[in-house]
Amino acid sequence: MELPPVTRNYFSSIPYRERVCRFLCFFLLIILVILLYYFWIPLRSTEFTYSMVAITVDNILVLLFFQAVTILGSEGFFLVFLSVIYWSVNKPLGFWGLVLMPLSIFVTSEIPKDIIKLPRPDVRGVTVPTYTFPSGHTSGAVSVWGYLAVVLRMRWFWVVSLIIMFLVGISRTMLGYHFLGDVLGGVVTGALFLIVFFWVAVRILGSNWKEKIPSWFLPLTALAVPLAMSYIPASFAPNLMGYVAGAGPGYFLERRYLGFLTGGNLGQHLARALIGCSVIALVIPGVDLVFPDKAHLITFIQHAVATFWTTYLAPCLFIKWGLAFK
């Protein structure tokens, strides 16, 4: 699958459409910031949150629907989804998604949460040990689905992505995990992160910086920087930064020594997904079940192994077993 190049035209190659889309995005962000500033207390209304939760409590189908929808903004779903994209659709698309996902959740949600320290809604049966503002599922959904929509540049995918972003955000209030203000905050922080991410990407990819640094510097930096960031006092820091640390070196090794091809027949794609995701399940939730209380460094290594498996070890295995080719 060939991807369009990352350029300064994020929405359309037609200049006036690009300008209109940019204007609408910035206009929406300004409106959301104004709403958060002037209507902060109503947007954190307990009564409104209870009324939303009551809808799901009274209707089991609505509850199941929003429980399914909220998964589309979760870290675990993105790990599996982006891994499958890496193995069977497009390696750069999957790799940069695996880097963006943990970075966006960490920067746009976990760090602000532990700085602002606002409590979650007091809803019976809902217990989450972290703070509430902004919503990590919402910011993650905006960042990851927005990233995929910008890179793929397909109108139908933009529509699907926007619907998913909206539903994930609403689901966090419907299930009692967040106030509406937390969701709007997640939209703002997720969108701002995405803007910065592409601004940096356009400038890096458009320069010849790779020719100016030694080859060993990239994988070393990709491992050392996330390790240092994992000690920032924020929730899930070693988990999220571990993902980044494993993805970078694995992608570097795969491109340098392996170069596997994502093509193949349906059976090969299904086998890759089944085997690859099974190992991820053993590394992340499997280890957590056996060893729930782990040291910081062990948690970091555990999550780094998951993305290193995705980016390098799994392709090695796929080639060896005839499920992929160089």
N, C-alpha and C positions, 0 to 999 in steps of 0.2 A: 504494500500500500504506500503510494507516494504522497507525502504531505506537502501542502503549499509552504513556501518559505516564510519564516517569521519576519515580518516587516512592520513598519510603523502604521500600516493600515490593518487594524485589528478586526474590523467588522466586514469591510467590503473593499474590493479593488476599485470600485467606482468612487471618485473623490467626494461627490456631494452626499452619497449614502454614508460614507465614512464620517463626514462632518455631522450629519444628522444624528447618527448613532452615538457619537461621542457627546454631542450636546445633550441628548436624552439621558445618557448615563450620568454625566456630571449634574444635570438638573435633578435627577432622582436622588443622587447622593446628598445634594444640598437640602432637598426637601426632608429626607430622613434625618439629617443632622438637626435641622430646625425642629422637627417633631420631637426628637429626643431631648432637645434643650428646653423647649417651652412646655412640653407635656410629659415630663419625666415621671411625675407622681402618678398621673392617670395610667401611664403605660406600664407601671408596676403595681397596678391595682390587683389586690388579692381577690376581690369580688369578681372581676372580669375573668381571672384565671380559673376560679372555681366554676364559673358558668361554662367555660370551655371544657373543663374536665368532666363536668356533669353530662355533657353530650356523649362523650365516649363511654362513661360508666353506664349510661342508660341504654346503649346500643352496642352489642357485642361486635357487629359487623364493622361499625365505625371504629371501634377500638382496634380490631385486628388490622384494618386498613392503615391506620396511622402508625401502628407498631411496625408494619411492613415498610411503610414509606420512610420512617425515620432511620431505618437501616441504610438507606441510600446516602446518608450524610455521615456515616460512621467510619471511624478509622479502619476497623476490620474489613468492612466491605470494600473500601478503597484499596486496601492492600491486595486483596484477592483480585478485584476488577482490573487494577492497573498491571498486576502481574500477568494476567491472561492477555491483556493488550500487548505487553512486552514479548510474550512467548509466541503469539499467533497473529498479531495485527501489525504493529510497528514498534521497533525497539526504542528509537528516540522518544516517541510519544509516551510509551510506558515508563521509560526511565525518568524523564523530567517530571512526569506525574508523581512517581514515587519519591522524588525529591521535594516537589512542591507541596504535596499533601501534608507530611509531618511538619514541614517548616511553617505552612500557613496556619495549621491548628495551634502550633506552639506560639507563634508570634501574635496571631490575631485573637487568640482565646485564652490559652493557659497562662501566659505572662500577665495580660490585663486582669484576668480573674484574681490572681494572687496579689495584685497591686490594689485593686478596687475593693475586693473582699465583700461583695454583696451576697446576702443569703438567698437561697432558692425558695420557691413557693412552698408553703407548709401544707402539702397535700398528703393525706393519709395513704400509706402504701408506697409512696415514692421517696426513696432514700438514696441520695447521691452525695458522696463525701467531698465534693468540690464546690467552689463558689459558682455564681450564676451569670455574671455579666462580663463579656458578651457570650452568646451561645456558640459553642464550638462546633456543633453539628451544622449550624447555619453558615458560619464563616467557612467551614470546610467545604460545604456543598457549593457555596458561591465560588470559592477559589478553584476547586477541582473541576466541577462541571463547566464553569466559565472558561477555564484553561482549555478543556477539550473542545468547547464550542469555538473559541477563538482560533485554535490551530486547525481544526477540521474545516471550518468555514462552510458548513452545510446549513441551509436555512431550516430544514426540518430538525436538525440536531440542536440548533439554537432554541427552537420552540420547545423541544423535549427538555433541554437543560433548564430553561426558565421555569417550566412547570415543576420540575423536580426541586429546584431551589425554593420555590414558593411552598410546595407541599412539605418539604423537610422543615422549613421554618415554622409553618403552622402546626406541624405535628409535635414540635417541642412544647408548645403551649397546650395543645389538646391533651397531651399525655401528662401534663403537670410538672414537667422538668424545668420550664422557664416562664418568666413573664414575657409579655409581648415586647416590652422594651429591650429585653435581652436579645430577642430574635432580630429586631431592627438594628441593634448594635452589631450583631454578627454579620448582617448584610453589609453594613458600612465598612467594618474592618476587613471582611473578606474581599470586598471589591477594591479597597485601597491596596491591599496586599497584591492582588492580581495586577493592578496597574503598575505598581513598582516592579513586580516580577518581570513583566513584559518589557518595561522600559529598560531594565538592566539587560535582559536577554537580547534585545535588538542591538544594543551597543556592544555587548561582548561578542555575539556571533558575527557582527559586521566588522570586527577588528582582526588583526593578525597576532593576537596576544599569545597564541599557542607556540608561535615560532620564537618567542622571546624568553621562554622559560624551559628549564630542563624537564624531561619526561617524568622523572620521579616525583616532581613537585606536586603534580595534580592529585595522584592517589594519596600521597601523604597529607596534603591539605584537606582532602575530602574526608579523611579519618580523624585528623587532629582537631579541626575546628568543631565538628559536632561533639566530639568528646569533651572539649572545653565548655561548649554551650550546655551540655547535659548537666553541669553543676550549677547552672542558673537556678535559683530557688523558685521553681514553678512546678505545678503538678504535671506528672508524666514526662518530665524532662528527659530522663534516661531512655524511656520508651521511644519517644518521638525522634530524639537525636540519634538513637541507635539505628532507626530506619535509614536516616540520611547517611550515616557512616558506612553502612553495609552496601548501599546502592552505588555510591560513587566508585570505590575501588573495584567492585564487581563489574560495573559497566566498562571501566578502563581496561580490565583484564580481558573481558569478552571481546572488545573491539581490537585489542592488540594481538591476542593469541588465538581467538576462536572464530569470530565472524559467522555465527550460525544464521541461517535463513529462516524467516518466520513463515514461509509458505508451507504447503502440505495439504493432504487430503483431510476429510472430515474426521476420520478415525484418528489420525495423528494429532489433530487439534484437540480432540476430546481426551485423548490419552495424556497429552501435556497438561491440560487443565486438571485432570483427575489426580495425576501423580504430583504435580507441582503444588496444588492447593492442599493435598493431603499432608505433605511435608510442612507447609506453612502452619497447618492446624496442629501438628505435633510440636512445632517450635514455639508457637505463641500460646494459645489456650491450653495445649497439652502440658507444657512445662509449668504454666501458672497453676494448673490444678494440682500437680504433684508438689511443687515448691511455691506456695503462695507468698511467702515472705523471703525475698531475695535481696542481696546486697545491691547497692547502686550499680557497681561495675558489672555484676552478673546480669542485671536487667538490661543494661546498655548492650552487652555482648549478645544476649538472647535476641534482641530486636535487630541488631546488626546482622546476625546470622540469617534472619528471615529474608532480608532484602539482598544479602549476598547470595543466598540460595537462588532467589528470583533472577538476579542479573548475571550470575556466572555459573554456579554449581548446577542448577537445573538445566541450562543449555548444554553443559558438558554431558550430563546424563542422557538428555534427549538425543544427542548425536551418537553417543555410544550405543543406545538401544534402537537406533534407526528411526526415531520419531522426528528428527530434524536433520538437516544437512548444512554443510558449510557452503 
